[in-house]
Amino acid sequence: VDRGNGPATARSSPTPTDDAVEVAPSPAHESARSDRSQSSTEPPAPRTVRLAFGGDVMFEGDLRDLFDEPAKGLDPIMAATAAADFTMVNLEAALTNRGKRDPKELEDAGNRYHFRTGPSALEALHAAGVDAVSVANNHGVDFGAQGLADTLRIKATAPIPVLGVGRDRAEAFTPHH
């Protein structure tokens, strides 16, 4: 985590997944706690928080078969998600089964990819232990205005938080708690 001069931001690194982040209360937090209760002079022990992140997740082609049984389709990743306190993936797709492919004029015309998936993807990810998805990527609006409207509609009733998209900039950047 890079706290720099602004809000904390996560950085990816090639460190092994067995590494853990130790989280301890700040001195100000400890002072506030001791003011409320004098029953213990011992500060709480730091606890390990395990985070898991998955990138470039999509469900095109043969991967759509995983949704035949959404509750079991992603069983192979459950060991990793069960070992984490919080798991988030970058869902490289619009949440829609409708819309027209966006032309993506800024990309090489011969090298354009368009990804989409329906709400069953969120059910499968949730069943596998994923706690949140981000769609703040270059595929979130692959299917234009219709795909974006569907993504926002699906987000409202999703079994897990869908981050990085909103009706406006403020909603898209709203932190999840």
N, C-alpha and C positions, 0 to 999 in steps of 0.2 A: 504494500500500500504506500502510495506517495502522497504525503500530506502537503508538501511544498508551502506555498503562500495561500492556497485556496482550499476548496473542499477536498477530502480524501478521494483519490482515484486509484483503482486497481491497475496493476501492471502485470502482464503475463511474463513468466520467466521459465526457464528450463529446469526448475528445481523439482525434485521428486515429489510425488503426491503424498509421501509419508510426512513431509514437513508440516508443522502445525504452527499456528499463530497463537502466542500466549496473550491473553487479554487480562489486564489488571485494572481495577478502578483507579481513576485519576486521584491525585492528592486532594483536589477540591471536592470531589465526590466523597472521598473517605471522611473529610472534615464534616461534610453535611450529614453523613451517616452517623458519625460519633456524636453530633449534637442531638440527634433524635433518640439515640439509645446508648446508654452507658453500660448495658448488660455485658458487653464483650469488648475487651481491649485488643483482641486479635483481629487484624484485617482478614477478609476472606481470602482464601488461596486463589491464585490465578487459575483460570480454567482454559482448557484447550478448546478452540472453536475450529472445526474442520469445514472448509469451503470446497465445493466442487463446481467446476465450470466446464461446459462443453461448447465447442464452436462449430459453426457451419453445419447445423442440423437441418435436414430437409427430408421430405418423404415423397420423392418422385420415382417413377418407374416401378420396379419390383418392390421397393420399400413401402408402397401403398398397401401391400398385402399384410403389413403389420397391423393394420386397422381392422382386419377380419375379427380379431379378438383384442380390442384396445387394452383390456386389463392385463393381457399377457404378452402383447407384441414386443415390448421392450424389456422383457425379463433379463436379458443378458447384461443390462446396465445397472440392475438393482443392487448388486454388491457395492458398486461405487457410490450410488446415491444413498444407500443405507449407512455407509461409513461417514457420510457428511452431515453436518448440522444444517447446511443450506446448500442447495444445488440449483444452478441457473444455467440455461443453455441459450445460445444465439440461434433463434429459429429463422433460418434463411428462406422465408416464404411469406407471402400474403396469406392471411386466413380467409380464404374464399374458395368457392367452387365456380365462381362466375367472373365476368369481366373479360375484356380484351387485353391481349398482351400490349404492354406499354412499349413504344418504339425504342426507348433508351438511346436517344440520339447521341449521347456523350460517349457511348461505348463503341468498340469496333463492331461493325454490322455483321461480320462473319463469326463473331465470337460472343453472341448474346445468349444468356440463359434466363429463363423465366420460371420461377418456382412458386407453387401455391399448394396449400393443404387446407382441409376442412377442420371443423372443430374437434373431430375425433382425434386429431394429433395432440391436442391439449389434454384430452382424456387419457390417451396412452402415456404421455409424458408424466402426467399427474400420478397415474397408477404405478409408474416406474420410480416414483420418488422425487421427481423434479419439482422444485418449489416455485420457480418463476421462469418466464421466457422473455427474451428481448427480441423485438422485431425492428430495432433501430439499425438497419443495415441496407445494403443496396438492392435487396429483394423484397422489402416490405411493401412496396407499391408496384410490384411487377405487373399487376393487372388493373392499373389505372384507378380512376375515381371509384368505380364499382367495387373493386377489390379492397380499397381503403375503407369505404363505407361498411363493407362486410366485416373487415378486421375490427373496426370500432364497435360494431354490433356484437360480434362474438366476444370481444374483450369484456364487455359489460356483464356477461354471464359465465365467463370462463372459470373452470375449476381451480386455476392458478393465475397469479397476476401476469398480465401481458404488458411489458414495459417498453418505453421508447416510441410510443405512438399515441396520438391524441387529436382531438378536434382543432387544437391550436398548439402553438409552441409551449405555452405554459403547462398544458396537460401532458404533452409528450415528455417534458423534462421533470414532471412531478416525481419526487423520490417515493419509493415504496418502503413502508415501515413494517 
